[in-house]
Amino acid sequence: MISHPVEGAIVALQQSALTTFDTYQLDRIDRALDELLRNPTDESTPAEYRVRSAMGHAYEVIERRKSIIPLVSLCAEHAEQGVSDRDYPLVEINEWLCSEPGISLEQRALLQALARGEDATTLAQREGLPVARVRERISRARRAARQLWKTSVLAA
């Protein structure tokens, strides 16, 4: 059974919660309601003092929580996606590269080698070609892939 002072305090807090849109204030009200419901039969304190006391204790709990767990800014410089999500665009491009029918086999092999981290010098040594010739092929393969990407992916 809930005593009349506790019931009055609960009603006052619920009305306060209905009028606010501030999440911090809603968190305080929620914690204050929890405190009131922990001892529902207490009749020693009037409802208005009980509300102030419960809200004060809720404030202390929230402040202690802030000191235990520091707040993290959600601005752009701290909004890192995480290890598994950070490379998703590369995975998507690589999948497109493997399945795009408009790219020739030679261009696909060249672009996949570049995606693995090889450069024009190592590709030229492996193929036995001049570096300038390999850079020209890389440029043409990238241009063709960019054009196909614009027409197939970005248009969708």
N, CA, C and O atoms as a GROMACS GRO file, in nm:
protein
  624
    1MET      N    1   0.084  -0.119   0.000
    1MET     CA    2   0.000   0.000   0.000
    1MET      C    3   0.088   0.125   0.000
    1MET      O    4   0.185   0.135   0.076
    2ILE      N    5   0.054   0.216  -0.084
    2ILE     CA    6   0.130   0.340  -0.096
    2ILE      C    7   0.065   0.446  -0.008
    2ILE      O    8  -0.057   0.465  -0.010
    3SER      N    9   0.149   0.515   0.071
    3SER     CA   10   0.096   0.619   0.159
    3SER      C   11   0.057   0.743   0.077
    3SER      O   12   0.099   0.759  -0.037
    4HIS      N   13  -0.026   0.830   0.137
    4HIS     CA   14  -0.073   0.950   0.066
    4HIS      C   15   0.041   1.046   0.031
    4HIS      O   16   0.040   1.099  -0.080
    5PRO      N   17   0.139   1.071   0.120
    5PRO     CA   18   0.249   1.160   0.079
    5PRO      C   19   0.330   1.104  -0.038
    5PRO      O   20   0.370   1.179  -0.127
    6VAL      N   21   0.354   0.975  -0.038
    6VAL     CA   22   0.430   0.914  -0.148
    6VAL      C   23   0.348   0.920  -0.276
    6VAL      O   24   0.401   0.947  -0.383
    7GLU      N   25   0.218   0.893  -0.265
    7GLU     CA   26   0.132   0.900  -0.382
    7GLU      C   27   0.128   1.041  -0.440
    7GLU      O   28   0.132   1.058  -0.562
    8GLY      N   29   0.121   1.141  -0.355
    8GLY     CA   30   0.123   1.280  -0.401
    8GLY      C   31   0.254   1.315  -0.470
    8GLY      O   32   0.256   1.385  -0.572
    9ALA      N   33   0.364   1.267  -0.414
    9ALA     CA   34   0.495   1.292  -0.475
    9ALA      C   35   0.506   1.224  -0.611
    9ALA      O   36   0.560   1.282  -0.705
   10ILE      N   37   0.455   1.102  -0.622
   10ILE     CA   38   0.460   1.029  -0.750
   10ILE      C   39   0.378   1.101  -0.855
   10ILE      O   40   0.422   1.116  -0.969
   11VAL      N   41   0.258   1.148  -0.818
   11VAL     CA   42   0.173   1.220  -0.913
   11VAL      C   43   0.242   1.349  -0.958
   11VAL      O   44   0.239   1.383  -1.076
   12ALA      N   45   0.303   1.421  -0.864
   12ALA     CA   46   0.372   1.546  -0.898
   12ALA      C   47   0.488   1.520  -0.993
   12ALA      O   48   0.508   1.595  -1.088
   13LEU      N   49   0.566   1.414  -0.968
   13LEU     CA   50   0.678   1.382  -1.055
   13LEU      C   51   0.630   1.337  -1.194
   13LEU      O   52   0.691   1.373  -1.295
   14GLN      N   53   0.524   1.261  -1.199
   14GLN     CA   54   0.472   1.217  -1.328
   14GLN      C   55   0.420   1.335  -1.410
   14GLN      O   56   0.440   1.339  -1.531
   15GLN      N   57   0.355   1.430  -1.344
   15GLN     CA   58   0.309   1.550  -1.415
   15GLN      C   59   0.427   1.631  -1.466
   15GLN      O   60   0.424   1.687  -1.576
   16SER      N   61   0.531   1.638  -1.386
   16SER     CA   62   0.652   1.709  -1.427
   16SER      C   63   0.715   1.641  -1.548
   16SER      O   64   0.765   1.707  -1.638
   17ALA      N   65   0.714   1.508  -1.548
   17ALA     CA   66   0.771   1.432  -1.660
   17ALA      C   67   0.693   1.455  -1.789
   17ALA      O   68   0.751   1.455  -1.898
   18LEU      N   69   0.562   1.473  -1.778
   18LEU     CA   70   0.480   1.495  -1.898
   18LEU      C   71   0.504   1.631  -1.962
   18LEU      O   72   0.476   1.649  -2.080
   19THR      N   73   0.555   1.726  -1.884
   19THR     CA   74   0.574   1.861  -1.938
   19THR      C   75   0.716   1.888  -1.986
   19THR      O   76   0.739   1.993  -2.046
   20THR      N   77   0.809   1.799  -1.963
   20THR     CA   78   0.948   1.824  -2.004
   20THR      C   79   0.988   1.733  -2.120
   20THR      O   80   0.936   1.623  -2.136
   21PHE      N   81   1.080   1.785  -2.198
   21PHE     CA   82   1.136   1.706  -2.308
   21PHE      C   83   1.287   1.690  -2.292
   21PHE      O   84   1.354   1.641  -2.382
   22ASP      N   85   1.339   1.731  -2.179
   22ASP     CA   86   1.482   1.724  -2.149
   22ASP      C   87   1.515   1.584  -2.098
   22ASP      O   88   1.458   1.540  -1.998
   23THR      N   89   1.606   1.515  -2.164
   23THR     CA   90   1.637   1.377  -2.124
   23THR      C   91   1.706   1.372  -1.988
   23THR      O   92   1.687   1.277  -1.913
   24TYR      N   93   1.786   1.472  -1.957
   24TYR     CA   94   1.850   1.475  -1.825
   24TYR      C   95   1.744   1.486  -1.716
   24TYR      O   96   1.750   1.415  -1.615
   25GLN      N   97   1.649   1.576  -1.735
   25GLN     CA   98   1.542   1.593  -1.636
   25GLN      C   99   1.457   1.467  -1.626
   25GLN      O  100   1.415   1.429  -1.517
   26LEU      N  101   1.431   1.403  -1.739
   26LEU     CA  102   1.353   1.278  -1.736
   26LEU      C  103   1.429   1.167  -1.662
   26LEU      O  104   1.369   1.086  -1.592
   27ASP      N  105   1.560   1.164  -1.678
   27ASP     CA  106   1.641   1.067  -1.606
   27ASP      C  107   1.635   1.092  -1.456
   27ASP      O  108   1.623   0.999  -1.377
   28ARG      N  109   1.643   1.219  -1.417
   28ARG     CA  110   1.633   1.253  -1.274
   28ARG      C  111   1.497   1.214  -1.218
   28ARG      O  112   1.488   1.159  -1.108
   29ILE      N  113   1.391   1.243  -1.294
   29ILE     CA  114   1.256   1.208  -1.249
   29ILE      C  115   1.242   1.058  -1.235
   29ILE      O  116   1.183   1.010  -1.138
   30ASP      N  117   1.295   0.983  -1.329
   30ASP     CA  118   1.288   0.836  -1.323
   30ASP      C  119   1.358   0.783  -1.199
   30ASP      O  120   1.306   0.695  -1.131
   31ARG      N  121   1.476   0.836  -1.170
   31ARG     CA  122   1.550   0.793  -1.051
   31ARG      C  123   1.477   0.834  -0.923
   31ARG      O  124   1.477   0.760  -0.824
   32ALA      N  125   1.416   0.952  -0.924
   32ALA     CA  126   1.340   0.997  -0.807
   32ALA      C  127   1.218   0.907  -0.784
   32ALA      O  128   1.186   0.874  -0.670
   33LEU      N  129   1.151   0.869  -0.891
   33LEU     CA  130   1.037   0.777  -0.879
   33LEU      C  131   1.082   0.642  -0.822
   33LEU      O  132   1.013   0.584  -0.739
   34ASP      N  133   1.196   0.594  -0.867
   34ASP     CA  134   1.249   0.469  -0.812
   34ASP      C  135   1.272   0.480  -0.663
   34ASP      O  136   1.241   0.388  -0.587
   35GLU      N  137   1.327   0.592  -0.621
   35GLU     CA  138   1.354   0.611  -0.478
   35GLU      C  139   1.223   0.613  -0.398
   35GLU      O  140   1.214   0.553  -0.291
   36LEU      N  141   1.123   0.682  -0.450
   36LEU     CA  142   0.994   0.688  -0.381
   36LEU      C  143   0.930   0.550  -0.369
   36LEU      O  144   0.870   0.517  -0.267
   37LEU      N  145   0.943   0.472  -0.474
   37LEU     CA  146   0.878   0.340  -0.474
   37LEU      C  147   0.954   0.237  -0.392
   37LEU      O  148   0.902   0.129  -0.365
   38ARG      N  149   1.079   0.268  -0.354
   38ARG     CA  150   1.153   0.176  -0.267
   38ARG      C  151   1.096   0.174  -0.126
   38ARG      O  152   1.105   0.073  -0.056
   39ASN      N  153   1.036   0.284  -0.083
   39ASN     CA  154   0.977   0.291   0.050
   39ASN      C  155   0.839   0.356   0.038
   39ASN      O  156   0.821   0.472   0.075
   40PRO      N  157   0.740   0.281  -0.014
   40PRO     CA  158   0.611   0.341  -0.047
   40PRO      C  159   0.521   0.369   0.074
   40PRO      O  160   0.424   0.443   0.060
   41THR      N  161   0.550   0.314   0.189
   41THR     CA  162   0.460   0.332   0.304
   41THR      C  163   0.504   0.441   0.400
   41THR      O  164   0.439   0.462   0.503
   42ASP      N  165   0.613   0.511   0.370
   42ASP     CA  166   0.665   0.616   0.459
   42ASP      C  167   0.571   0.736   0.458
   42ASP      O  168   0.541   0.792   0.353
   43GLU      N  169   0.523   0.777   0.579
   43GLU     CA  170   0.432   0.891   0.590
   43GLU      C  171   0.494   1.006   0.668
   43GLU      O  172   0.423   1.100   0.704
   44SER      N  173   0.622   1.001   0.694
   44SER     CA  174   0.686   1.099   0.781
   44SER      C  175   0.708   1.236   0.716
   44SER      O  176   0.718   1.336   0.788
   45THR      N  177   0.715   1.243   0.583
   45THR     CA  178   0.747   1.368   0.514
   45THR      C  179   0.636   1.403   0.416
   45THR      O  180   0.588   1.316   0.344
   46PRO      N  181   0.592   1.531   0.412
   46PRO     CA  182   0.491   1.572   0.314
   46PRO      C  183   0.539   1.553   0.170
   46PRO      O  184   0.659   1.543   0.145
   47ALA      N  185   0.447   1.548   0.077
   47ALA     CA  186   0.476   1.516  -0.063
   47ALA      C  187   0.574   1.614  -0.127
   47ALA      O  188   0.665   1.572  -0.197
   48GLU      N  189   0.556   1.747  -0.104
   48GLU     CA  190   0.644   1.844  -0.172
   48GLU      C  191   0.788   1.831  -0.126
   48GLU      O  192   0.880   1.847  -0.207
   49TYR      N  193   0.810   1.801   0.002
   49TYR     CA  194   0.948   1.781   0.051
   49TYR      C  195   1.004   1.649   0.001
   49TYR      O  196   1.124   1.636  -0.026
   50ARG      N  197   0.916   1.553  -0.011
   50ARG     CA  198   0.959   1.421  -0.060
   50ARG      C  199   1.006   1.431  -0.206
   50ARG      O  200   1.104   1.367  -0.244
   51VAL      N  201   0.938   1.512  -0.286
   51VAL     CA  202   0.976   1.531  -0.426
   51VAL      C  203   1.114   1.597  -0.433
   51VAL      O  204   1.201   1.552  -0.507
   52ARG      N  205   1.133   1.705  -0.355
   52ARG     CA  206   1.263   1.774  -0.354
   52ARG      C  207   1.375   1.681  -0.310
   52ARG      O  208   1.482   1.679  -0.370
   53SER      N  209   1.348   1.604  -0.206
   53SER     CA  210   1.450   1.511  -0.155
   53SER      C  211   1.485   1.405  -0.259
   53SER      O  212   1.602   1.377  -0.284
   54ALA      N  213   1.383   1.347  -0.320
   54ALA     CA  214   1.406   1.243  -0.420
   54ALA      C  215   1.480   1.299  -0.542
   54ALA      O  216   1.569   1.234  -0.596
   55MET      N  217   1.443   1.420  -0.585
   55MET     CA  218   1.512   1.480  -0.699
   55MET      C  219   1.657   1.514  -0.663
   55MET      O  220   1.745   1.502  -0.748
   56GLY      N  221   1.681   1.557  -0.540
   56GLY     CA  222   1.818   1.585  -0.496
   56GLY      C  223   1.903   1.460  -0.493
   56GLY      O  224   2.019   1.462  -0.535
   57HIS      N  225   1.846   1.350  -0.444
   57HIS     CA  226   1.920   1.223  -0.442
   57HIS      C  227   1.945   1.172  -0.583
   57HIS      O  228   2.051   1.115  -0.611
   58ALA      N  229   1.848   1.193  -0.673
   58ALA     CA  230   1.866   1.152  -0.812
   58ALA      C  231   1.980   1.232  -0.876
   58ALA      O  232   2.060   1.177  -0.952
   59TYR      N  233   1.988   1.360  -0.845
   59TYR     CA  234   2.097   1.445  -0.895
   59TYR      C  235   2.232   1.390  -0.850
   59TYR      O  236   2.326   1.381  -0.929
   60GLU      N  237   2.241   1.353  -0.721
   60GLU     CA  238   2.368   1.300  -0.668
   60GLU      C  239   2.407   1.170  -0.737
   60GLU      O  240   2.525   1.149  -0.767
   61VAL      N  241   2.310   1.084  -0.763
   61VAL     CA  242   2.339   0.958  -0.830
   61VAL      C  243   2.390   0.982  -0.972
   61VAL      O  244   2.486   0.918  -1.016
   62ILE      N  245   2.327   1.074  -1.043
   62ILE     CA  246   2.368   1.104  -1.180
   62ILE      C  247   2.507   1.166  -1.182
   62ILE      O  248   2.588   1.134  -1.269
   63GLU      N  249   2.536   1.254  -1.088
   63GLU     CA  250   2.669   1.316  -1.082
   63GLU      C  251   2.776   1.212  -1.049
   63GLU      O  252   2.886   1.218  -1.104
   64ARG      N  253   2.746   1.118  -0.961
   64ARG     CA  254   2.842   1.011  -0.933
   64ARG      C  255   2.867   0.926  -1.057
   64ARG      O  256   2.979   0.885  -1.085
   65ARG      N  257   2.760   0.902  -1.130
   65ARG     CA  258   2.774   0.823  -1.254
   65ARG      C  259   2.862   0.896  -1.354
   65ARG      O  260   2.944   0.834  -1.422
   66LYS      N  261   2.848   1.029  -1.364
   66LYS     CA  262   2.931   1.107  -1.456
   66LYS      C  263   3.078   1.100  -1.416
   66LYS      O  264   3.166   1.099  -1.503
   67SER      N  265   3.106   1.097  -1.286
   67SER     CA  266   3.246   1.092  -1.244
   67SER      C  267   3.307   0.955  -1.268
   67SER      O  268   3.428   0.943  -1.287
   68ILE      N  269   3.225   0.852  -1.268
   68ILE     CA  270   3.275   0.716  -1.293
   68ILE      C  271   3.300   0.695  -1.441
   68ILE      O  272   3.403   0.641  -1.480
   69ILE      N  273   3.206   0.738  -1.523
   69ILE     CA  274   3.215   0.720  -1.668
   69ILE      C  275   3.217   0.858  -1.732
   69ILE      O  276   3.114   0.927  -1.731
   70PRO      N  277   3.331   0.901  -1.787
   70PRO     CA  278   3.338   1.035  -1.846
   70PRO      C  279   3.252   1.045  -1.972
   70PRO      O  280   3.233   0.946  -2.043
   71LEU      N  281   3.202   1.164  -1.997
   71LEU     CA  282   3.122   1.187  -2.116
   71LEU      C  283   3.212   1.190  -2.238
   71LEU      O  284   3.326   1.238  -2.230
   72VAL      N  285   3.162   1.140  -2.350
   72VAL     CA  286   3.236   1.139  -2.475
   72VAL      C  287   3.164   1.230  -2.573
   72VAL      O  288   3.043   1.219  -2.592
   73SER      N  289   3.238   1.318  -2.634
   73SER     CA  290   3.180   1.409  -2.731
   73SER      C  291   3.143   1.333  -2.857
   73SER      O  292   3.216   1.243  -2.900
   74LEU      N  293   3.030   1.368  -2.916
   74LEU     CA  294   2.986   1.303  -3.038
   74LEU      C  295   3.011   1.389  -3.161
   74LEU      O  296   2.949   1.367  -3.265
   75CYS      N  297   3.101   1.487  -3.149
   75CYS     CA  298   3.132   1.572  -3.263
   75CYS      C  299   3.211   1.491  -3.367
   75CYS      O  300   3.252   1.378  -3.341
   76ALA      N  301   3.230   1.550  -3.481
   76ALA     CA  302   3.288   1.477  -3.595
   76ALA      C  303   3.426   1.420  -3.568
   76ALA      O  304   3.459   1.313  -3.618
   77GLU      N  305   3.508   1.490  -3.489
   77GLU     CA  306   3.644   1.439  -3.468
   77GLU      C  307   3.647   1.315  -3.381
   77GLU      O  308   3.744   1.240  -3.384
   78HIS      N  309   3.541   1.291  -3.302
   78HIS     CA  310   3.536   1.172  -3.217
   78HIS      C  311   3.439   1.067  -3.270
   78HIS      O  312   3.424   0.961  -3.209
   79ALA      N  313   3.375   1.094  -3.380
   79ALA     CA  314   3.273   1.003  -3.430
   79ALA      C  315   3.335   0.896  -3.518
   79ALA      O  316   3.300   0.885  -3.636
   80GLU      N  317   3.423   0.818  -3.465
   80GLU     CA  318   3.487   0.711  -3.539
   80GLU      C  319   3.391   0.593  -3.546
   80GLU      O  320   3.322   0.564  -3.449
   81GLN      N  321   3.386   0.527  -3.659
   81GLN     CA  322   3.287   0.424  -3.681
   81GLN      C  323   3.319   0.291  -3.614
   81GLN      O  324   3.227   0.214  -3.587
   82GLY      N  325   3.438   0.263  -3.587
   82GLY     CA  326   3.471   0.132  -3.532
   82GLY      C  327   3.550   0.052  -3.633
   82GLY      O  328   3.549   0.082  -3.752
   83VAL      N  329   3.617  -0.048  -3.585
   83VAL     CA  330   3.709  -0.123  -3.669
   83VAL      C  331   3.636  -0.198  -3.779
   83VAL      O  332   3.682  -0.198  -3.894
   84SER      N  333   3.524  -0.261  -3.748
   84SER     CA  334   3.459  -0.341  -3.849
   84SER      C  335   3.387  -0.256  -3.954
   84SER      O  336   3.375  -0.299  -4.068
   85ASP      N  337   3.340  -0.135  -3.918
   85ASP     CA  338   3.266  -0.053  -4.011
   85ASP      C  339   3.355   0.040  -4.093
   85ASP      O  340   3.316   0.083  -4.202
   86ARG      N  341   3.473   0.070  -4.044
   86ARG     CA  342   3.557   0.168  -4.109
   86ARG      C  343   3.596   0.125  -4.251
   86ARG      O  344   3.607   0.211  -4.338
   87ASP      N  345   3.616  -0.002  -4.276
   87ASP     CA  346   3.660  -0.048  -4.407
   87ASP      C  347   3.545  -0.094  -4.496
   87ASP      O  348   3.569  -0.152  -4.602
   88TYR      N  349   3.423  -0.070  -4.455
   88TYR     CA  350   3.309  -0.115  -4.535
   88TYR      C  351   3.307  -0.058  -4.676
   88TYR      O  352   3.279  -0.134  -4.770
   89PRO      N  353   3.336   0.072  -4.697
   89PRO     CA  354   3.338   0.121  -4.837
   89PRO      C  355   3.440   0.048  -4.923
   89PRO      O  356   3.415   0.024  -5.041
   90LEU      N  357   3.555   0.014  -4.867
   90LEU     CA  358   3.655  -0.060  -4.945
   90LEU      C  359   3.605  -0.198  -4.982
   90LEU      O  360   3.628  -0.245  -5.094
   91VAL      N  361   3.537  -0.263  -4.890
   91VAL     CA  362   3.482  -0.396  -4.917
   91VAL      C  363   3.376  -0.386  -5.027
   91VAL      O  364   3.370  -0.470  -5.117
   92GLU      N  365   3.292  -0.284  -5.018
   92GLU     CA  366   3.188  -0.265  -5.118
   92GLU      C  367   3.247  -0.241  -5.256
   92GLU      O  368   3.201  -0.298  -5.355
   93ILE      N  369   3.348  -0.157  -5.264
   93ILE     CA  370   3.413  -0.129  -5.394
   93ILE      C  371   3.480  -0.254  -5.448
   93ILE      O  372   3.473  -0.281  -5.568
   94ASN      N  373   3.545  -0.330  -5.362
   94ASN     CA  374   3.611  -0.453  -5.406
   94ASN      C  375   3.509  -0.554  -5.458
   94ASN      O  376   3.534  -0.620  -5.558
   95GLU      N  377   3.396  -0.565  -5.392
   95GLU     CA  378   3.291  -0.656  -5.440
   95GLU      C  379   3.239  -0.611  -5.576
   95GLU      O  380   3.216  -0.692  -5.665
   96TRP      N  381   3.221  -0.480  -5.590
   96TRP     CA  382   3.175  -0.428  -5.718
   96TRP      C  383   3.280  -0.456  -5.827
   96TRP      O  384   3.246  -0.494  -5.939
   97LEU      N  385   3.406  -0.437  -5.792
   97LEU     CA  386   3.514  -0.459  -5.886
   97LEU      C  387   3.516  -0.605  -5.934
   97LEU      O  388   3.541  -0.631  -6.052
   98CYS      N  389   3.490  -0.698  -5.845
   98CYS     CA  390   3.491  -0.841  -5.882
   98CYS      C  391   3.372  -0.880  -5.968
   98CYS      O  392   3.381  -0.973  -6.048
   99SER      N  393   3.261  -0.809  -5.952
   99SER     CA  394   3.140  -0.853  -6.022
   99SER      C  395   3.098  -0.765  -6.140
   99SER      O  396   3.004  -0.801  -6.211
  100GLU      N  397   3.164  -0.653  -6.161
  100GLU     CA  398   3.125  -0.562  -6.269
  100GLU      C  399   3.163  -0.621  -6.405
  100GLU      O  400   3.281  -0.642  -6.431
  101PRO      N  401   3.065  -0.647  -6.491
  101PRO     CA  402   3.096  -0.709  -6.620
  101PRO      C  403   3.160  -0.613  -6.720
  101PRO      O  404   3.219  -0.659  -6.818
  102GLY      N  405   3.152  -0.483  -6.699
  102GLY     CA  406   3.206  -0.387  -6.794
  102GLY      C  407   3.356  -0.369  -6.784
  102GLY      O  408   3.416  -0.305  -6.871
  103ILE      N  409   3.419  -0.423  -6.682
  103ILE     CA  410   3.563  -0.410  -6.666
  103ILE      C  411   3.631  -0.532  -6.729
  103ILE      O  412   3.592  -0.645  -6.703
  104SER      N  413   3.732  -0.508  -6.812
  104SER     CA  414   3.802  -0.619  -6.877
  104SER      C  415   3.883  -0.697  -6.772
  104SER      O  416   3.910  -0.647  -6.663
  105LEU      N  417   3.920  -0.818  -6.807
  105LEU     CA  418   3.996  -0.903  -6.714
  105LEU      C  419   4.132  -0.840  -6.680
  105LEU      O  420   4.177  -0.848  -6.566
  106GLU      N  421   4.195  -0.778  -6.780
  106GLU     CA  422   4.325  -0.715  -6.756
  106GLU      C  423   4.311  -0.596  -6.659
  106GLU      O  424   4.391  -0.580  -6.567
  107GLN      N  425   4.208  -0.514  -6.682
  107GLN     CA  426   4.186  -0.399  -6.594
  107GLN      C  427   4.148  -0.445  -6.452
  107GLN      O  428   4.192  -0.387  -6.353
  108ARG      N  429   4.066  -0.549  -6.445
  108ARG     CA  430   4.023  -0.601  -6.314
  108ARG      C  431   4.144  -0.652  -6.235
  108ARG      O  432   4.156  -0.623  -6.116
  109ALA      N  433   4.233  -0.726  -6.301
  109ALA     CA  434   4.352  -0.778  -6.233
  109ALA      C  435   4.442  -0.664  -6.186
  109ALA      O  436   4.498  -0.669  -6.077
  110LEU      N  437   4.456  -0.562  -6.270
  110LEU     CA  438   4.538  -0.448  -6.236
  110LEU      C  439   4.480  -0.372  -6.116
  110LEU      O  440   4.553  -0.337  -6.023
  111LEU      N  441   4.350  -0.346  -6.118
  111LEU     CA  442   4.286  -0.273  -6.008
  111LEU      C  443   4.286  -0.354  -5.878
  111LEU      O  444   4.302  -0.298  -5.769
  112GLN      N  445   4.270  -0.484  -5.888
  112GLN     CA  446   4.276  -0.567  -5.768
  112GLN      C  447   4.416  -0.570  -5.710
  112GLN      O  448   4.432  -0.572  -5.588
  113ALA      N  449   4.518  -0.569  -5.794
  113ALA     CA  450   4.656  -0.564  -5.745
  113ALA      C  451   4.681  -0.431  -5.672
  113ALA      O  452   4.747  -0.429  -5.568
  114LEU      N  453   4.628  -0.323  -5.727
  114LEU     CA  454   4.642  -0.193  -5.659
  114LEU      C  455   4.568  -0.193  -5.525
  114LEU      O  456   4.616  -0.136  -5.427
  115ALA      N  457   4.453  -0.256  -5.522
  115ALA     CA  458   4.376  -0.264  -5.398
  115ALA      C  459   4.449  -0.346  -5.292
  115ALA      O  460   4.432  -0.321  -5.172
  116ARG      N  461   4.529  -0.442  -5.334
  116ARG     CA  462   4.608  -0.522  -5.239
  116ARG      C  463   4.730  -0.448  -5.188
  116ARG      O  464   4.798  -0.495  -5.097
  117GLY      N  465   4.759  -0.330  -5.246
  117GLY     CA  466   4.871  -0.251  -5.198
  117GLY      C  467   4.992  -0.248  -5.290
  117GLY      O  468   5.093  -0.187  -5.256
  118GLU      N  469   4.983  -0.310  -5.403
  118GLU     CA  470   5.096  -0.305  -5.498
  118GLU      C  471   5.098  -0.168  -5.566
  118GLU      O  472   4.996  -0.099  -5.571
  119ASP      N  473   5.214  -0.131  -5.617
  119ASP     CA  474   5.226  -0.002  -5.686
  119ASP      C  475   5.278  -0.025  -5.828
  119ASP      O  476   5.305  -0.137  -5.869
  120ALA      N  477   5.290   0.086  -5.900
  120ALA     CA  478   5.330   0.077  -6.041
  120ALA      C  479   5.469   0.016  -6.058
  120ALA      O  480   5.493  -0.058  -6.154
  121THR      N  481   5.560   0.045  -5.967
  121THR     CA  482   5.696  -0.008  -5.978
  121THR      C  483   5.699  -0.160  -5.966
  121THR      O  484   5.761  -0.228  -6.047
  122THR      N  485   5.632  -0.213  -5.865
  122THR     CA  486   5.632  -0.359  -5.847
  122THR      C  487   5.557  -0.428  -5.959
  122THR      O  488   5.597  -0.536  -6.003
  123LEU      N  489   5.448  -0.367  -6.005
  123LEU     CA  490   5.375  -0.427  -6.117
  123LEU      C  491   5.459  -0.426  -6.245
  123LEU      O  492   5.456  -0.522  -6.322
  124ALA      N  493   5.535  -0.318  -6.267
  124ALA     CA  494   5.621  -0.310  -6.386
  124ALA      C  495   5.730  -0.415  -6.380
  124ALA      O  496   5.761  -0.478  -6.481
  125GLN      N  497   5.790  -0.436  -6.263
  125GLN     CA  498   5.895  -0.538  -6.249
  125GLN      C  499   5.838  -0.677  -6.273
  125GLN      O  500   5.901  -0.761  -6.338
  126ARG      N  501   5.720  -0.702  -6.219
  126ARG     CA  502   5.660  -0.835  -6.233
  126ARG      C  503   5.623  -0.863  -6.379
  126ARG      O  504   5.638  -0.976  -6.426
  127GLU      N  505   5.573  -0.763  -6.450
  127GLU     CA  506   5.530  -0.781  -6.589
  127GLU      C  507   5.645  -0.762  -6.690
  127GLU      O  508   5.631  -0.796  -6.807
  128GLY      N  509   5.755  -0.707  -6.643
  128GLY     CA  510   5.866  -0.681  -6.734
  128GLY      C  511   5.839  -0.565  -6.828
  128GLY      O  512   5.884  -0.566  -6.942
  129LEU      N  513   5.766  -0.466  -6.781
  129LEU     CA  514   5.730  -0.349  -6.862
  129LEU      C  515   5.792  -0.223  -6.801
  129LEU      O  516   5.828  -0.221  -6.684
  130PRO      N  517   5.803  -0.118  -6.881
  130PRO     CA  518   5.849   0.010  -6.826
  130PRO      C  519   5.744   0.065  -6.727
  130PRO      O  520   5.624   0.044  -6.744
  131VAL      N  521   5.792   0.136  -6.627
  131VAL     CA  522   5.703   0.191  -6.524
  131VAL      C  523   5.603   0.289  -6.586
  131VAL      O  524   5.486   0.291  -6.547
  132ALA      N  525   5.646   0.369  -6.681
  132ALA     CA  526   5.558   0.466  -6.746
  132ALA      C  527   5.441   0.395  -6.815
  132ALA      O  528   5.328   0.443  -6.812
  133ARG      N  529   5.470   0.281  -6.878
  133ARG     CA  530   5.364   0.203  -6.946
  133ARG      C  531   5.262   0.150  -6.845
  133ARG      O  532   5.142   0.154  -6.871
  134VAL      N  533   5.309   0.102  -6.730
  134VAL     CA  534   5.219   0.049  -6.626
  134VAL      C  535   5.135   0.163  -6.567
  134VAL      O  536   5.017   0.145  -6.539
  135ARG      N  537   5.197   0.280  -6.547
  135ARG     CA  538   5.121   0.395  -6.495
  135ARG      C  539   5.011   0.437  -6.593
  135ARG      O  540   4.903   0.478  -6.552
  136GLU      N  541   5.040   0.427  -6.721
  136GLU     CA  542   4.940   0.458  -6.823
  136GLU      C  543   4.823   0.360  -6.815
  136GLU      O  544   4.707   0.400  -6.823
  137ARG      N  545   4.854   0.230  -6.800
  137ARG     CA  546   4.749   0.129  -6.786
  137ARG      C  547   4.666   0.151  -6.659
  137ARG      O  548   4.544   0.135  -6.660
  138ILE      N  549   4.735   0.187  -6.552
  138ILE     CA  550   4.664   0.215  -6.426
  138ILE      C  551   4.568   0.332  -6.445
  138ILE      O  552   4.453   0.326  -6.402
  139SER      N  553   4.615   0.437  -6.508
  139SER     CA  554   4.532   0.555  -6.532
  139SER      C  555   4.409   0.521  -6.615
  139SER      O  556   4.298   0.564  -6.583
  140ARG      N  557   4.429   0.443  -6.720
  140ARG     CA  558   4.315   0.403  -6.807
  140ARG      C  559   4.218   0.312  -6.732
  140ARG      O  560   4.097   0.325  -6.746
  141ALA      N  561   4.271   0.219  -6.654
  141ALA     CA  562   4.184   0.128  -6.579
  141ALA      C  563   4.103   0.205  -6.474
  141ALA      O  564   3.985   0.178  -6.455
  142ARG      N  565   4.167   0.299  -6.406
  142ARG     CA  566   4.095   0.380  -6.306
  142ARG      C  567   3.987   0.465  -6.373
  142ARG      O  568   3.876   0.475  -6.321
  143ARG      N  569   4.019   0.525  -6.487
  143ARG     CA  570   3.921   0.608  -6.557
  143ARG      C  571   3.802   0.524  -6.599
  143ARG      O  572   3.687   0.565  -6.581
  144ALA      N  573   3.826   0.407  -6.655
  144ALA     CA  574   3.717   0.319  -6.698
  144ALA      C  575   3.632   0.275  -6.577
  144ALA      O  576   3.510   0.272  -6.585
  145ALA      N  577   3.698   0.243  -6.467
  145ALA     CA  578   3.625   0.200  -6.347
  145ALA      C  579   3.543   0.315  -6.290
  145ALA      O  580   3.430   0.295  -6.247
  146ARG      N  581   3.600   0.437  -6.289
  146ARG     CA  582   3.526   0.554  -6.239
  146ARG      C  583   3.399   0.578  -6.321
  146ARG      O  584   3.293   0.605  -6.266
  147GLN      N  585   3.412   0.569  -6.452
  147GLN     CA  586   3.296   0.592  -6.540
  147GLN      C  587   3.189   0.485  -6.516
  147GLN      O  588   3.070   0.517  -6.510
  148LEU      N  589   3.231   0.360  -6.504
  148LEU     CA  590   3.134   0.253  -6.477
  148LEU      C  591   3.071   0.269  -6.340
  148LEU      O  592   2.952   0.243  -6.322
  149TRP      N  593   3.150   0.312  -6.243
  149TRP     CA  594   3.099   0.333  -6.107
  149TRP      C  595   2.990   0.442  -6.107
  149TRP      O  596   2.886   0.428  -6.042
  150LYS      N  597   3.016   0.550  -6.181
  150LYS     CA  598   2.919   0.660  -6.187
  150LYS      C  599   2.789   0.615  -6.252
  150LYS      O  600   2.680   0.653  -6.208
  151THR      N  601   2.798   0.535  -6.356
  151THR     CA  602   2.676   0.494  -6.428
  151THR      C  603   2.603   0.381  -6.358
  151THR      O  604   2.480   0.375  -6.363
  152SER      N  605   2.675   0.290  -6.292
  152SER     CA  606   2.606   0.175  -6.233
  152SER      C  607   2.570   0.192  -6.087
  152SER      O  608   2.459   0.158  -6.046
  153VAL      N  609   2.661   0.245  -6.007
  153VAL     CA  610   2.638   0.253  -5.862
  153VAL      C  611   2.574   0.385  -5.822
  153VAL      O  612   2.472   0.386  -5.752
  154LEU      N  613   2.630   0.495  -5.866
  154LEU     CA  614   2.582   0.626  -5.822
  154LEU      C  615   2.446   0.658  -5.883
  154LEU      O  616   2.370   0.736  -5.826
  155ALA      N  617   2.414   0.600  -5.998
  155ALA     CA  618   2.285   0.624  -6.058
  155ALA      C  619   2.173   0.547  -5.988
  155ALA      O  620   2.056   0.585  -5.997
  156ALA      N  621   2.207   0.441  -5.918
  156ALA     CA  622   2.107   0.357  -5.852
  156ALA      C  623   2.049   0.422  -5.730
  156ALA      O  624   1.963   0.363  -5.664
   0.00000   0.00000   0.00000
